[in-house]
């Protein structure tokens, strides 16, 4: 199909004039030329009309020109192609232009089209001319560059997770009767002294315009809090400094709070201070509680946070993981304008103050100005309304919003985990929750359309089908199973051309005809059934494997009332205890590496007073102890063996003249060969750790010498480095602290 091009002339012919000229010549029997000139048509066109009439009729009856005889698809089939491409894009797996052309070619063969062009067969895809004509015929389709989307967000935003959140949220509303001014939403956002610059006016066709900025900026955390009544709480800033400077909060909004943290990131302690700020501004208490909606970020899931909230009357409801872009009012309607205003303010400052960089001392001032403009009542109320939080609207999200979760949906869990959330949508958007736990499924009652077994004298097989005149329950209900029609006396045999059950499937009855033919319904006119093959049958929608794409082995907290969920609170306490134990262990290891001797824990006092039991308990089970104070030169535990080739020995040698005659020092050496006359060929090592005296290494230039075996104090126990970086290190244990070692 060639691409349509604009006409180069205004010569157009009205088909009604051609028919008038045809009838005039038949009635008056004038010449072709005379009839053509009278009605303003071409003579050759009129001659073609008479020839077509002689071929297809009696020669005196006008036959119009057949239109579009070489169409590859029918209008119904093109409609299915449009519907398929739109649904694939809604599932976040849209088709590029070349994939659309390949899919259309395969679909044409599946439909057994008789007008497939040769160019399609040659390239095994539709031509670009057909593609552009198809896009022109369907203006609701457009080619766009997609944005990136995290697989975690696609998986998590589904009906089950949204219903779980609204259950917890409405339960808190009904229990405490919160008013809009007592419902708050809190979230963090990152601010930087160097943000994306605004667009500027420049010359066309030149390289991308540049702007003077710092290569790397400093970041801080901004905490925004808004209420369902349209009010904004003064913000909180996590400033990346260790010492306070009064200029940090200069010219900021009244009531703004600054918290110092070396990295500028939010953690558990900073979040407790943020809740303290919210408590002071809202006046929350056990008698006048407030509801706080927040995500379950790692810095929020802290036992200190939960305990503080319980003491000060803050009821916390957590959002499902990875759903904040749809369920959090701040992300929906406030943070976007806030970043836009902040970017404009920073750009204006850069234009008015060339060569002056913005610092963290100035960033809170600009952020407060942008927050005042963005956190207005209109934006705040719009965010709460769009998420369905206030006014409460459980059905705020249509079925099309959950289409993306179909890619990773899972089978229904066991009956113990089933959560009834109402009937499913027509597009099957009841998907998994994206967590490690099995997703809750929807409970629906399917009609029993199986044949009833009963005695029937007219049925020799002993089976009787339902009354063919009785319609199935529901106007669009089909027998469960792919491409199978409801059994009936006039139902065609299921085969490749059987219609797929869907909204347009006719009600089963005695007048059901073979798919592809016209179906007559009582009280309606004759109409053709939709085509039996869909693009989805040729190119199925993407489906993820059974393995989870993320979060392997990690348990995530689902939406709940955190301050009243005993199981979650116990998990947070266990997590805090493990974290504290790990920090103590790290401190002990750091103290050991720095050379600070550890305090030996006192031995447990036995219940029995017998001396034999006390001796056993006080005995060290390990072969050697890490405390150097226990050993002297006479009590150091050497290995009970004679030096052999390959052993490591401790050798005592006297210093040379000029280096302290009469003083002896000890060396660690490697026995290369044992010689006659009680002599040893040794390779001496160098000390790596002068404080611990337990790590040695071979020098770059080997230091070998023959030493009398009498200078050998004994064979020491060593271990070699296991990693590539420590392969040349030799560790002696216990450390050689009692000896005067050579440094």
Order of alpha helices (4+ residues) and beta strands (2+ residues): alpha-alpha-alpha-alpha-alpha-alpha-alpha-alpha-alpha-beta-beta-beta-beta-alpha-beta-alpha-beta-alpha-alpha-alpha-alpha-beta-beta-alpha-alpha-alpha-beta-beta-beta-beta-beta-beta-beta-beta
